[in-house]
């Protein structure tokens, strides 16, 4: 077997008359490494497995897809660099990852209480704005293929959380994002950037007091076993972008690339279709465990959360792009 990676000279690729890279040995299967940081039994994990199944089927075995979940290959901070170097061909990082990479516009997805529904999100991701954002990645050597949904975030902590003031002084784990840092500071919390794979231990040992995540991520990582309280705020969104090394992707034969695009489209529909159910099932399982107590905010509570969040929009609008934020607000009907 051989691996198609970014550096053509290192992996036995032939250069065709057109200048595009092409496989040197047609009989050898193309190996595509797909790495991600979450468990296999999450919506993203199941989506990755579905892509493997369909991709290998549609290419008649000409492509071998290897799935590496749970940060088996790379930690959060390492995976994008690995993709750019060609050490891995495909990733599905959270949208928050692209800000530190230089594509700060993606941080619009981190804004609290911006998206009122999954339908509003899809309107952005499937429309011109979503395509425009993917274009921002091309100069980084990255091709954006699809947006995968993971749902809305809830809080958990070692003490009850009902309104923003309850987070005062709490060390809350976040992904690396200037927007999420501003959000936690607006709530009076102390933001702590930590790799996803380290959150359970961080909560267990008290390095952090709480975190924000989707129910499916919390449940599959067993965070509910080391947190006493949760709040069903649905305050923010976690989504992923399935991305691929651009040189690798462009170097595939057109027919193979088309078959993988078809597999990705179907895997995307599958993954996004199960996201809401997976989160609902995970929340129910955590409730039944008896290890964590969840609070459902009242409308009065939510007004306090929204009021505390609005200054974050104002603070980071310049970083994200005021015009982009206005376009997103107009599309989703945010206030």
N, C-alpha and C positions, 0 to 999 in steps of 0.2 A: 504494500500500500504506500501511497505517497500523500503528502500534505501540500495543498495549494496555500501559500502564504504570500505576504506582501513582497518579499524579496525574491524575485523570479530566479535570479542566478543561483540561489541556494537550494532550489527544490526541483531542478530538472524540468523547467518549463521551456517550451519552444515559442519563438516569436514569429507570428505569421506575417504575411506580406503587408497586412494592414497596420502592423505594429501592435496588435492586441496579443496578450498572452494566451497560449493554448496548451492543453496537456501534451506532454512529450510521448506518453505511452497510453494509448486509448484503452488498453485492456485493464489498466490499473484503476481501481475505484478512487474517486476524489474523496478525501477525508475532510469533513467539516466539523470542527470542534465548536460546540455550543455550550458556553459556560454561563451559569447564573448563581445567585447567592441564596435563593430560598429553597425550601423543601420541595420534594417531588409532588407531594399531595396538596400543593397550593394551586390556585388558578394558573399562575405562570409556569409552575412545574409541570402541570398537566398539559398546558399549551405547548411547551417545549417537546414533551414526549409525543404529542400528536403531530408536530412538525416532523419529527424523526420518522414516525410511521409513514406519513404521507409522502415526505420527500424521497425516502428510499423506494417507496412503491412507484411513484410517478417517474422516477429516473431509471426504473428497472435495475436497481442495484449499482448504477454507475456512480452514485454518491453514497458514501457511508457517513451517517451523522452520529457523532458521539456527544452525549449529553452529560454535563458535569454540574450537578446541583450542589447546594449547600457550601459554596465557596471552596469546593474541592481543589480547584486550580489556583484561584486568585482571591485575595481579600477585596473588599469594596474599592479601595483606593488604587489597587493594582490592575484591575481588569481592563479599564479603558486604555491604559498604556500598553497592555499586552495585545489588545486588539489592533492598535495603531502599528505595533511592531510586527504583527502577523503571527504571534505566538498562539493566538486563538482567532478563529474566523468569525464567530457570531456571539453576541451578547444580548441580554435583555435588561439593561440597567434602569434604575428608576430615573424619571425625568429630572429629578433634582441633581443628578450627576453632571449634567452638561453645563451648569453654571460655572463650576471651577475649571472646566475645560475651555471656557471662553465664550460659550454660547449662552450668554446670560438670559436671553429671551425665554428659554425653557423654564426659567424660574417663575413664570406667570402661573404655572400649574401648582406652585407651592403656596400661593396666596390663600389665606384662610377665608372661608365663606364666600368664595368667588363663584363656584359652580353649584347651582341649585339642584342639579340632577345628573344622572348618567347620560341622559339624552342631550343635555346641554354640553357635556364634555365631548360627546361624539360629534356634535355639530362643529366643534372646533377642530378636533383631530382628523375628521374625515373631509373637512373642507379646505379652502385655500390657505387658511392660517396654519393648519397642520403641515401642509406641503411646504409652505414658506419656511417653517421652522426646521424641517428636515434639510432644506437647502443650506442652512447655516452650518451643518456638520460636514459638508463635502470638502471644505478647505482643510478639515482636520483628518482627512483620509477615511472618512466614515460615510457609509450609505445607510440612510434610514429606510426601513422596510415596512414597519407597522407599529401602531400603538396598541399596547395591551393594557387592559383595565384591571385594577386590583381593588378598587372601591374607595370608600371614604374612611378617614381615620377617626379613632376614638382615643381617649386618654386612659392611662392606668397609672396608679401611684400607690405609695405606701400609706397614704391617708386619703380620706374622702375628697373628691373633686366635684364641685357643683357649679361654681362660677369662677371667673378668672382669678379673683383674689385668693382662691384656695391654692393656687400654684405659687404663691409668693414664697420665694426662697428655695423652692424645690429644684433639684438638679434633674433636668429632663433631657433624656437622650434624643438627639435629632440626627438626621443625615446632614452631610456637609452642604449647607445652603445659606446664603446671606438672608434670604427671605425668612427661612425658618428660625434663624438666629434672632432676627428682628421681631418675629412673632412671639417667641418665648419671652424676650425681654419686655415686650408690651404687656404680657400677662404677669410680669413680675417674677418669672422663673429664671433659672440659670441654665442656659443651653449647653449641652455637652455633646460634641460630635463623637460618634462611636460607630464602628463597623457593625453591620447588622448581625454578623455571626458572633459578636461579643456581647450582645445586649442581655441575653439570659444571665450570663455570669455577672455582668455589671449590676443588674437588678438584684441578683441573689446575694452579692457581697456588699451592696450598699454604695457602690461607686456612683451609681445614679439612683434617684428616688422614684423615677417614673419614666414613661415614654409615651409616644403617640404612634399608632399603627392601625392597620386594618385588622378586623377580628380573625381572618384566616391566618395572617402572619403571626398574630399573637398566639393563637391556639397551636399551630404546628411547631412553633418554637417553645411552647410550654411556658410562656411568660406569665400566664394566669396562675401558675403554681408558685410564683415568687412575687406576686403583687396582690394586695388585699382588696383594692378598690378600682373600679373603672367608671368612666363617664361616657355615655353614648352621645357625644357632641357632634359627630360627623362633620367636624370643623374643617377638614382639609382632605386633599385627594392624594392617593398614591397610584401612579400609573407608570408604565414602562415603555420604552422604545426598543423594539427589536432592531438591532443594528448589525452591520457586517463590514468587514474590512473592504474598502472600496476597490483596491487593486485586485483583491481576490475575486470580488463579485464581477467586476468588469472583465476579468480574465477568463471567466467561465464561457464555454460554448453557448451560443444563444439559445439553443434548444434546452440545454440543461438548466440555464438560468430561468427560462420560462416555466419549466416544470417545478422548480423550487419556488418561484413566485406564486404559482397556483397552490402549492402545498402551504405556503405561508398565509395566503388569503384564507384558506379553509381552517388552518390552525388558529388564526386570529379570531375568526367567527366563533370557533369552538371555545377558546379561552375566555373571550369576553362574554360569551353566553352563559358560562357557568359561574362567573365571578360573584354575582349577587347571591346566588344560592349557596356557594361555598362560604361566603361571609356570614350568611344567616345561620347556616348549620354550625359553623364554628362558634358563633356567639351563643347559640343554644347549648352546645356542648360545654362551654366554659361556665355558663349559668348552672348547669346540672352538676358540674364537678363539686360545687359547694366551696371552692377555694377562693373565689373572688366575688365581690358584691358590686353589681352595676347600678348606676344611677341614671335615670332618664331626665334630662333637663326640661324644665317647664318653658313655656314661651317667654316668660319673664327672664329666665336664666339665659336663654338664647339671645335675647336682646342685649344683655350685658356682654356676652361673648362677641357679638357682632360689633358693638360699640368699641370694645377694647381692640378689635382687629382692624378697624378702619384706618387708624393712623399708620399701620404697617403698609397698606396700599400706598398711602401718600409718601412714606419714607423711601420705598424701593421702586417707585414708578420710574424714576430717572434711570435706575440701573437696568430694569427690564425693558424700558422704552415706553414713554407715555402714549405714543400713537398705537403701539401694539395693545397696551392695556385697554385703551378706549375701544379699539376694535373688538376685543374679546368681551368687554362689558356689554357692548351693543349687541353682539351675537347671542349672548346667553341671558340677557335681560337682568344683569346683576345691578345692585344698588349699593 
